[in-house]
Amino acid sequence: MDSSYEMIQVIVVRKDLNMETNKLCDQVARASNMFLLDCMGELPPLSSANPLPKCKGYVFNYKKAILSLWKENGYKKVVYGCAVESELKLLMEGALALSLQYYPVYELNESDDEKILTCVSFGPASIELINKVTGHLHLI
């Protein structure tokens, strides 16, 4: 298969939060599922940072095509770590500049009602596009 059609999803997790394994798995699963929820139109407003035009037919057809290619590739995904929140935000800015869809995941800090950015999923998209944003990171 031409590598431009190989789809992958990358989830980047903040290492500074020192999440326990079960918490980390929960956050990664939530991040991965956000693309699927977006495809089904079940994300609450403003939950998705998808930079695509808001023309519903175009977005639906685009996401449907991406989902189909991702499925053909076995729903490949990889989990990387980043040091701190500011690094994660820089990755999101890089994704936005390349029109790479991404989905941030927040956890509510119950002690002060503050939302904490725990991880972000990027794509699914071509490996080449994703690597422009996350290619320098290391596996968790």
Disulfide bonds with the S-S distance in Angstrom:
none
